[in-house]
Amino acid sequence: MLSPGPGFYATPGLGEDECRIAYVLKVDDLERAMDCLAAALEVYPGRTELAATAELGSHLTQ
């Protein structure tokens, strides 16, 4: 469950390269959210680090 970062800042321009991930009680929901984020990052034209996406997903399987 993601929220865009800029909404959490009063200063214009802050948080534009951030997002917040909510604490989720259902592990299945969290896994689906991470899969969605990974897929979005794969096609995002400004992505800079694919390794970070893989690392995020690996934490769910441990």
NORURQUI-V683977 format. One line per field, one symbol per residue. psi: psi as a letter, one per 30 degrees, with the letter a starting at -180 (. if undefined). burial: 1 if it has 16 or more other C-alpha atoms within 10 Angstrom, else 0. Layout:
psi=???
burial=???
This chain:
psi=jkkkeffgkfkkfkgfgllkklkkfjeeeeeeeeeeeeeefefkfgkfjfeeeeeeeffff.
burial=10001100000000100000000000000110110011001000000000001000000000
